[in-house]
Amino acid sequence: MPSVVGLLEQHELAARCRVDGLREEADRIQAELAVAELEWQEWVIARRRVDAVLVPDCGSTADTEDVADPRAVGGPPTSRDAAKPKSQVPVWREGLAWAVLSVDYQRILTALADRVRLHQGPLTCQELAVLFGLDAVPAKVEALRSKAKRLVARGWLAEPAPGRFMLAQGVAGPGVGS
């Protein structure tokens, strides 16, 4: 018959082996987590640097707020009014034509204007990607999210809930000119 002390030692040994195994697994997971966090931070830095390159004024709206473009107020847009690729997004104001925005931004506004016209709610960037016929992969969705967030910051769109976008109050369809 085994002794009580011998049984306790067996249970203690089994518990210590289990603790050692779990510690090894936790160390392995901590190491994987550190590598994953480092990779994530590198992608964040890369995205910020690309944003800085694509927006030379680092997102400042001072230049676009103070300078009024008389061609953009009223009247039909001309080819000179059309924005060039990689153009800045001006701060929205009453009467500002959609033509001041690049085609990508106009597509987003048009899709959301259609939602208003059909009495439907806001859209997510993933839904916009699908609507535009894009693969709903993170790169495409994040590109749309960046554009939508820029439109929110400039007053063209509203974000009533995190990640859901709609036209801002007062922004009308392209036919109206605002």
C-alpha positions as a Markdown table, in Angstrom:
| # | Residue | x | y | z |
|---|---|---|---|---|
| 1 | Met | 0.0 | 0.0 | 0.0 |
| 2 | Pro | 1.4 | 3.4 | -1.1 |
| 3 | Ser | 2.1 | 5.9 | 1.6 |
| 4 | Val | 0.2 | 9.2 | 1.9 |
| 5 | Val | 3.4 | 11.1 | 1.5 |
| 6 | Gly | 4.3 | 9.2 | -1.7 |
| 7 | Leu | 0.8 | 9.9 | -3.2 |
| 8 | Leu | 1.2 | 13.6 | -2.3 |
| 9 | Glu | 4.6 | 13.6 | -4.0 |
| 10 | Gln | 3.1 | 12.0 | -7.1 |
| 11 | His | 0.4 | 14.6 | -7.3 |
| 12 | Glu | 2.9 | 17.4 | -6.6 |
| 13 | Leu | 5.1 | 16.2 | -9.4 |
| 14 | Ala | 2.2 | 15.9 | -11.8 |
| 15 | Ala | 1.0 | 19.5 | -10.9 |
| 16 | Arg | 4.6 | 20.8 | -11.3 |
| 17 | Cys | 4.9 | 19.1 | -14.8 |
| 18 | Arg | 1.6 | 20.7 | -15.8 |
| 19 | Val | 2.8 | 24.1 | -14.6 |
| 20 | Asp | 6.1 | 23.8 | -16.4 |
| 21 | Gly | 4.3 | 22.8 | -19.6 |
| 22 | Leu | 1.9 | 25.7 | -19.4 |
| 23 | Arg | 4.8 | 28.1 | -18.7 |
| 24 | Glu | 6.6 | 26.9 | -21.8 |
| 25 | Glu | 3.4 | 27.3 | -23.8 |
| 26 | Ala | 2.9 | 30.8 | -22.3 |
| 27 | Asp | 6.5 | 31.7 | -23.2 |
| 28 | Arg | 6.0 | 30.5 | -26.7 |
| 29 | Ile | 2.8 | 32.5 | -27.1 |
| 30 | Gln | 4.4 | 35.6 | -25.6 |
| 31 | Ala | 7.2 | 35.3 | -28.1 |
| 32 | Glu | 4.7 | 34.9 | -31.0 |
| 33 | Leu | 2.7 | 37.8 | -29.6 |
| 34 | Ala | 5.8 | 40.0 | -29.5 |
| 35 | Val | 6.6 | 39.2 | -33.1 |
| 36 | Ala | 3.0 | 39.8 | -34.2 |
| 37 | Glu | 2.9 | 43.1 | -32.4 |
| 38 | Leu | 6.1 | 44.2 | -34.0 |
| 39 | Glu | 4.8 | 43.3 | -37.4 |
| 40 | Trp | 1.6 | 45.1 | -36.7 |
| 41 | Gln | 3.5 | 48.3 | -35.7 |
| 42 | Glu | 5.6 | 48.1 | -38.8 |
| 43 | Trp | 2.4 | 48.1 | -41.0 |
| 44 | Val | 1.0 | 51.0 | -39.0 |
| 45 | Ile | 4.2 | 53.0 | -39.6 |
| 46 | Ala | 4.1 | 52.0 | -43.3 |
| 47 | Arg | 0.5 | 53.2 | -43.7 |
| 48 | Arg | 1.3 | 56.5 | -41.9 |
| 49 | Arg | 4.2 | 57.1 | -44.1 |
| 50 | Val | 2.2 | 56.4 | -47.3 |
| 51 | Asp | -0.5 | 58.7 | -46.0 |
| 52 | Ala | 2.2 | 61.4 | -45.4 |
| 53 | Val | 3.4 | 61.0 | -49.0 |
| 54 | Leu | 0.0 | 61.1 | -50.5 |
| 55 | Val | -1.1 | 64.1 | -48.5 |
| 56 | Pro | 1.8 | 66.5 | -48.7 |
| 57 | Asp | 0.3 | 68.9 | -46.1 |
| 58 | Cys | 0.0 | 66.1 | -43.6 |
| 59 | Gly | -3.8 | 66.5 | -43.4 |
| 60 | Ser | -3.8 | 70.2 | -42.7 |
| 61 | Thr | -7.0 | 71.9 | -43.9 |
| 62 | Ala | -5.8 | 75.5 | -43.5 |
| 63 | Asp | -5.0 | 75.9 | -47.1 |
| 64 | Thr | -8.3 | 74.6 | -48.3 |
| 65 | Glu | -10.4 | 76.4 | -45.7 |
| 66 | Asp | -9.1 | 79.9 | -46.4 |
| 67 | Val | -8.9 | 79.9 | -50.2 |
| 68 | Ala | -12.3 | 80.1 | -51.9 |
| 69 | Asp | -12.5 | 78.8 | -55.4 |
| 70 | Pro | -15.0 | 81.0 | -57.2 |
| 71 | Arg | -15.4 | 78.4 | -60.0 |
| 72 | Ala | -16.6 | 75.8 | -57.5 |
| 73 | Val | -19.6 | 77.9 | -56.3 |
| 74 | Gly | -22.7 | 77.8 | -58.5 |
| 75 | Gly | -22.8 | 77.1 | -62.2 |
| 76 | Pro | -22.0 | 73.8 | -64.0 |
| 77 | Pro | -18.5 | 72.4 | -63.4 |
| 78 | Thr | -15.9 | 72.8 | -66.1 |
| 79 | Ser | -13.0 | 70.6 | -66.9 |
| 80 | Arg | -10.8 | 73.1 | -64.9 |
| 81 | Asp | -13.0 | 72.4 | -61.8 |
| 82 | Ala | -12.3 | 68.7 | -61.9 |
| 83 | Ala | -9.8 | 67.5 | -59.3 |
| 84 | Lys | -6.6 | 65.8 | -60.3 |
| 85 | Pro | -5.6 | 62.4 | -58.9 |
| 86 | Lys | -4.0 | 62.7 | -55.5 |
| 87 | Ser | -5.7 | 66.1 | -55.0 |
| 88 | Gln | -6.6 | 67.5 | -51.7 |
| 89 | Val | -10.1 | 67.3 | -50.3 |
| 90 | Pro | -11.3 | 70.8 | -49.6 |
| 91 | Val | -13.5 | 71.5 | -46.6 |
| 92 | Trp | -17.1 | 71.3 | -47.6 |
| 93 | Arg | -19.1 | 74.5 | -47.7 |
| 94 | Glu | -22.5 | 75.4 | -49.0 |
| 95 | Gly | -22.5 | 75.5 | -52.8 |
| 96 | Leu | -19.2 | 73.6 | -53.3 |
| 97 | Ala | -19.5 | 71.4 | -56.3 |
| 98 | Trp | -18.6 | 67.7 | -56.1 |
| 99 | Ala | -16.4 | 68.2 | -59.2 |
| 100 | Val | -13.7 | 69.6 | -56.9 |
| 101 | Leu | -13.1 | 66.1 | -55.6 |
| 102 | Ser | -11.3 | 63.3 | -57.4 |
| 103 | Val | -13.3 | 60.6 | -59.1 |
| 104 | Asp | -12.7 | 58.1 | -56.2 |
| 105 | Tyr | -14.2 | 60.5 | -53.7 |
| 106 | Gln | -17.1 | 61.3 | -56.0 |
| 107 | Arg | -17.9 | 57.6 | -56.3 |
| 108 | Ile | -18.1 | 57.3 | -52.5 |
| 109 | Leu | -20.4 | 60.4 | -52.3 |
| 110 | Thr | -22.5 | 59.1 | -55.2 |
| 111 | Ala | -23.0 | 55.7 | -53.5 |
| 112 | Leu | -24.0 | 57.3 | -50.2 |
| 113 | Ala | -26.3 | 59.8 | -52.0 |
| 114 | Asp | -28.0 | 56.8 | -53.6 |
| 115 | Arg | -28.6 | 55.4 | -50.1 |
| 116 | Val | -30.2 | 58.7 | -49.0 |
| 117 | Arg | -32.4 | 58.7 | -52.2 |
| 118 | Leu | -33.5 | 55.2 | -51.4 |
| 119 | His | -34.1 | 56.0 | -47.7 |
| 120 | Gln | -31.4 | 53.5 | -46.6 |
| 121 | Gly | -28.9 | 53.8 | -43.8 |
| 122 | Pro | -25.2 | 54.3 | -43.7 |
| 123 | Leu | -22.6 | 52.0 | -45.3 |
| 124 | Thr | -19.4 | 50.4 | -44.1 |
| 125 | Cys | -16.3 | 50.5 | -46.1 |
| 126 | Gln | -16.5 | 46.8 | -46.7 |
| 127 | Glu | -20.0 | 47.3 | -48.2 |
| 128 | Leu | -18.7 | 50.1 | -50.3 |
| 129 | Ala | -15.9 | 47.9 | -51.6 |
| 130 | Val | -18.5 | 45.2 | -52.6 |
| 131 | Leu | -20.7 | 47.9 | -54.1 |
| 132 | Phe | -17.8 | 49.1 | -56.3 |
| 133 | Gly | -17.0 | 45.6 | -57.4 |
| 134 | Leu | -13.8 | 45.4 | -55.5 |
| 135 | Asp | -12.6 | 42.4 | -53.5 |
| 136 | Ala | -13.4 | 43.0 | -49.9 |
| 137 | Val | -9.8 | 42.4 | -48.9 |
| 138 | Pro | -8.2 | 44.5 | -46.1 |
| 139 | Ala | -6.1 | 46.6 | -48.5 |
| 140 | Lys | -9.1 | 47.7 | -50.6 |
| 141 | Val | -11.3 | 48.2 | -47.5 |
| 142 | Glu | -8.6 | 50.3 | -45.7 |
| 143 | Ala | -8.1 | 52.4 | -48.8 |
| 144 | Leu | -11.8 | 53.2 | -48.8 |
| 145 | Arg | -11.8 | 53.8 | -45.1 |
| 146 | Ser | -8.9 | 56.3 | -45.4 |
| 147 | Lys | -10.9 | 58.2 | -48.1 |
| 148 | Ala | -14.1 | 58.1 | -46.1 |
| 149 | Lys | -12.4 | 59.3 | -42.9 |
| 150 | Arg | -10.8 | 62.2 | -44.9 |
| 151 | Leu | -14.3 | 63.1 | -46.2 |
| 152 | Val | -15.6 | 63.0 | -42.7 |
| 153 | Ala | -12.8 | 65.2 | -41.5 |
| 154 | Arg | -13.5 | 67.7 | -44.3 |
| 155 | Gly | -17.3 | 67.8 | -43.6 |
| 156 | Trp | -18.5 | 65.9 | -46.7 |
| 157 | Leu | -19.5 | 62.7 | -44.8 |
| 158 | Ala | -20.8 | 61.9 | -41.3 |
| 159 | Glu | -19.9 | 58.8 | -39.3 |
| 160 | Pro | -23.0 | 58.2 | -37.1 |
| 161 | Ala | -21.5 | 55.0 | -35.7 |
| 162 | Pro | -17.9 | 53.8 | -35.8 |
| 163 | Gly | -17.1 | 52.5 | -39.3 |
| 164 | Arg | -20.5 | 53.5 | -40.8 |
| 165 | Phe | -20.6 | 56.4 | -43.2 |
| 166 | Met | -23.3 | 58.6 | -44.7 |
| 167 | Leu | -23.6 | 62.1 | -46.4 |
| 168 | Ala | -23.1 | 64.9 | -43.9 |
| 169 | Gln | -26.1 | 67.2 | -43.1 |
| 170 | Gly | -26.5 | 69.7 | -46.0 |
| 171 | Val | -24.4 | 67.8 | -48.6 |
| 172 | Ala | -26.7 | 67.2 | -51.5 |
| 173 | Gly | -26.4 | 65.1 | -54.7 |
| 174 | Pro | -24.0 | 66.1 | -57.5 |
| 175 | Gly | -26.8 | 67.5 | -59.7 |
| 176 | Val | -27.6 | 70.1 | -57.0 |
| 177 | Gly | -24.0 | 71.3 | -57.0 |
| 178 | Ser | -23.3 | 70.8 | -53.3 |
